[in-house]
Amino acid sequence: MGRRRPRLCACGRCDAFYHTGLSPWDVAAGVLIARQAGARITDYAGGDDYLFGRQIIACTPNIYEDFKQKVR
């Protein structure tokens, strides 16, 4: 189910998604699709270690900063 969530952001079915404890294979395909659609994807700290750091935020760029503060 985890690999589907970033794709939901990409197709407009949700504005934001966050999760912890996922493996790289759970998010890799969804991240690719979401990034191509313009989603902003980071780890909880705002860095690029979402693939191996086991924390991910995926959301539309216009709500990213507010959403990141709520997740932290």
Backbone torsions as a table, in degrees:
resi	resn	phi	psi	omega
1	MET	NA	-31.8	-177.6
2	GLY	-60.3	-39.3	-176.8
3	ARG	-70.5	-14.1	178.7
4	ARG	-83.9	-27.6	-173.0
5	ARG	-62.8	-48.8	178.2
6	PRO	-59.7	-30.6	177.4
7	ARG	-67.5	-31.6	177.3
8	LEU	-63.1	-36.8	175.1
9	CYS	-64.8	-37.7	-177.3
10	ALA	-66.2	-35.9	-176.7
11	CYS	-94.1	2.7	175.1
12	GLY	88.1	10.3	179.8
13	ARG	-81.3	-19.0	172.5
14	CYS	-147.2	157.1	-178.8
15	ASP	-90.7	-26.5	-175.1
16	ALA	-153.7	154.4	-179.9
17	PHE	-148.6	140.6	171.4
18	TYR	-142.5	152.0	-179.7
19	HIS	-162.1	155.5	175.9
20	THR	-129.9	151.6	176.6
21	GLY	87.2	10.4	179.2
22	LEU	-83.4	152.1	175.7
23	SER	-92.0	161.0	-179.3
24	PRO	-54.5	-38.7	-178.3
25	TRP	-71.8	-15.5	176.8
26	ASP	-76.2	-25.9	-173.0
27	VAL	-118.7	-15.1	-170.8
28	ALA	-56.8	-50.8	-177.7
29	ALA	-68.0	-43.0	179.7
30	GLY	-63.7	-37.3	177.7
31	VAL	-63.8	-43.7	179.1
32	LEU	-58.9	-47.4	-179.4
33	ILE	-65.2	-45.6	-178.6
34	ALA	-64.4	-41.1	178.1
35	ARG	-63.3	-40.6	178.4
36	GLN	-62.5	-29.4	179.4
37	ALA	-86.5	-4.0	175.8
38	GLY	102.1	7.4	178.6
39	ALA	-69.9	151.8	173.7
40	ARG	-99.0	128.6	-174.7
41	ILE	-130.0	125.8	179.9
42	THR	-146.7	177.2	167.3
43	ASP	-85.3	-179.2	-176.0
44	TYR	-62.5	-27.6	-179.5
45	ALA	-85.7	-3.4	-178.8
46	GLY	92.3	7.0	-179.3
47	GLY	-93.5	-172.7	-177.2
48	ASP	-101.1	16.8	-177.2
49	ASP	-92.9	31.8	-178.0
50	TYR	-72.9	-25.3	-176.9
51	LEU	-74.1	-45.3	-178.6
52	PHE	-107.8	-10.7	-179.2
53	GLY	-81.7	-8.3	174.7
54	ARG	66.9	21.5	173.1
55	GLN	-135.4	133.3	-178.0
56	ILE	-141.6	139.9	169.7
57	ILE	-123.5	128.5	175.0
58	ALA	-131.5	122.4	-179.8
59	CYS	-160.1	173.2	177.6
60	THR	-70.4	145.0	-175.7
61	PRO	-60.0	-30.8	-175.4
62	ASN	-72.3	-17.6	177.5
63	ILE	-114.6	4.3	-173.0
64	TYR	-55.2	-52.5	-174.9
65	GLU	-61.0	-45.4	179.2
66	ASP	-64.9	-42.5	-178.4
67	PHE	-66.2	-41.4	-180.0
68	LYS	-60.8	-40.1	179.0
69	GLN	-64.9	-34.9	178.8
70	LYS	-72.8	-33.4	-179.5
71	VAL	-72.5	-39.0	-177.6
72	ARG	-64.6	NA	NA
